[in-house]
């Protein structure tokens, strides 16, 4: 008995190809959105880690602020603390030097500056140094729409700049503010205000 082998008709093949094309489109679209979502989540996670690191570094430096002026190569004495609306510079302690093996101080001069959509941490290799232009800059944050710095006096007044003579004549001279306030506008996350207390100033008060 002869058995005839029945093949696929042209219509059946076209239908199968159409179904396969639809399934392939759905699958590729789902995979695209999955990868795109993962990329966005990874980007946001990296951004959060960068922000957390920046906050940690600022807090570590500010918490160890001390009242210590510096002397430059021309014997010019700079105040222990200098604060402007986009720049703050001060002396901090706590620099690790195990068993005093390195010939350097445990103090360090650091600064934070806002500019060009970035927040930068600046430091100097030596505390009292004639080479003020030899700095080490580290970018902490990028994509900032706004960045400003303010200073909290002991009377709770917020000042846009800080000098030792920034207080009223009838007030006690304050070398250090009670706290530093960083106001940031992140391009992707919006406004953020960070307040860092200076323990040295509180103890002095």
C-alpha positions in Angstrom: 0.0 0.0 0.0 1.4 3.3 -1.0 1.5 6.1 1.6 1.6 9.6 0.2 3.7 12.0 2.2 1.9 15.3 2.6 4.1 18.4 2.7 3.3 22.0 4.0 1.4 24.2 1.7 2.6 27.7 1.0 -0.1 29.3 3.2 0.9 27.1 6.1 4.6 28.1 5.7 3.7 31.8 5.5 1.5 31.5 8.6 4.3 29.8 10.5 6.8 32.5 9.5 4.4 35.2 10.6 3.9 33.6 14.0 7.6 33.2 14.4 8.2 36.8 13.4 5.7 38.0 16.0 7.2 35.8 18.7 10.7 37.0 17.8 9.6 40.7 18.0 7.9 40.2 21.4 10.9 38.3 22.7 13.5 40.9 21.5 11.4 43.8 22.8 11.1 42.1 26.2 14.9 41.4 26.3 15.6 45.0 25.3 13.5 46.5 28.0 15.0 44.0 30.5 18.6 45.0 29.6 17.6 48.7 29.5 16.0 48.5 32.9 19.1 46.7 34.3 21.4 49.3 32.8 19.3 52.1 34.4 19.4 50.3 37.8 23.1 49.8 37.5 23.6 53.5 36.6 21.5 54.6 39.6 23.3 52.2 41.9 26.7 53.6 40.8 25.4 57.1 41.3 24.3 56.3 44.8 27.6 54.7 45.7 29.4 57.8 44.4 27.2 60.1 46.4 27.6 58.0 49.6 31.4 58.0 49.1 31.4 61.8 48.7 29.3 62.3 51.8 31.7 60.0 53.8 34.8 61.8 52.6 33.4 65.3 53.4 32.1 64.1 56.8 35.4 62.5 57.7 37.4 65.7 56.8 35.0 68.1 58.5 34.7 66.0 61.7 38.5 66.3 62.1 38.8 70.0 61.4 41.1 71.7 63.9 42.1 75.3 64.6 45.5 75.4 62.9 46.7 78.1 60.6 49.3 77.4 57.8 52.4 79.2 56.7 53.3 79.5 53.0 56.8 79.8 51.5 56.8 83.6 51.7 55.9 83.3 55.5 52.4 84.4 54.8 50.0 83.0 57.4 46.7 81.7 56.1 43.7 81.3 58.6 42.8 77.9 60.0 39.5 78.1 58.1 38.6 79.9 54.9 35.1 79.7 53.6 33.4 81.2 50.5 30.2 80.4 48.7 31.9 77.9 46.4 35.1 77.1 48.2 36.1 76.0 51.7 39.6 75.2 53.0 40.7 74.1 56.4 43.2 72.0 58.4 42.3 68.5 59.5 43.9 66.0 61.8 43.9 62.2 61.8 46.2 61.5 58.9 47.6 58.0 59.5 51.3 57.8 60.1 52.0 54.5 61.9 54.9 54.6 64.4 55.8 58.0 62.8 57.7 56.1 60.1 57.0 58.8 57.5 58.6 62.2 57.9 55.3 64.1 57.7 52.7 65.5 60.0 49.4 63.8 61.0 47.7 67.1 59.9 46.6 67.9 56.4 45.2 70.9 54.5 42.2 70.1 52.5 39.6 72.0 50.5 36.3 71.5 48.7 35.4 73.5 45.6 32.3 73.8 43.4 32.8 74.6 39.7 32.0 73.4 36.3 29.2 71.1 37.5 31.5 69.3 39.8 32.4 69.0 43.5 36.1 68.6 43.9 38.2 67.6 47.0 41.6 69.3 47.0 44.5 68.4 49.2 48.2 69.4 49.7 51.0 66.9 50.3 52.5 69.1 53.0 50.8 71.2 55.6 53.1 74.2 55.6 54.5 74.4 52.1 55.9 76.9 49.6 54.4 74.8 46.8 50.7 75.9 47.1 50.1 75.2 43.4 51.1 71.5 43.8 47.7 70.1 44.6 45.9 66.8 44.4 42.4 67.1 43.1 39.8 64.4 43.3 36.3 64.7 41.6 33.7 63.6 44.1 30.5 64.4 42.2 29.6 65.4 38.6 26.5 66.5 36.8 25.7 69.2 39.3 23.3 72.0 38.2 24.0 74.0 41.4 26.6 73.7 44.1 27.1 76.1 47.0 28.5 76.2 50.5 27.3 78.0 53.6 28.5 78.3 57.2 26.6 78.0 60.5 27.8 80.5 63.2 27.5 79.8 66.9 24.5 82.0 67.1 22.8 79.8 64.5 23.1 82.4 61.7 23.9 81.0 58.3 26.6 82.9 56.4 27.5 82.7 52.8 31.2 83.2 53.6 33.4 82.7 56.6 36.2 84.8 57.9 37.5 85.1 61.5 36.1 88.6 61.5 32.7 87.6 60.0 30.9 88.0 63.3 29.6 91.2 64.8 31.8 93.5 66.9 30.0 92.6 70.1 30.4 88.8 69.5 33.2 86.5 70.5 35.7 85.9 67.7 35.0 82.6 66.1 37.8 80.9 64.2 35.7 77.9 63.1 32.0 77.8 62.2 29.7 75.3 64.0 28.9 73.5 60.8 29.3 73.5 57.0 26.3 73.2 54.8 26.6 71.9 51.2 23.6 72.6 49.0 23.7 70.5 45.8 21.3 70.2 42.9 22.0 66.9 41.1 21.0 66.9 37.5 19.2 63.5 37.9 18.1 63.6 41.5 17.2 67.2 42.3 18.1 69.3 45.4 20.0 68.1 48.4 21.2 69.9 51.5 23.9 68.3 53.7 25.0 69.7 57.1 28.3 68.6 58.6 29.0 69.5 62.2 32.5 70.6 63.3 33.1 69.0 66.7 36.2 71.2 67.4 34.0 74.4 67.1 31.4 72.9 69.5 34.0 72.0 72.1 35.6 75.5 71.8 32.2 77.0 72.4 
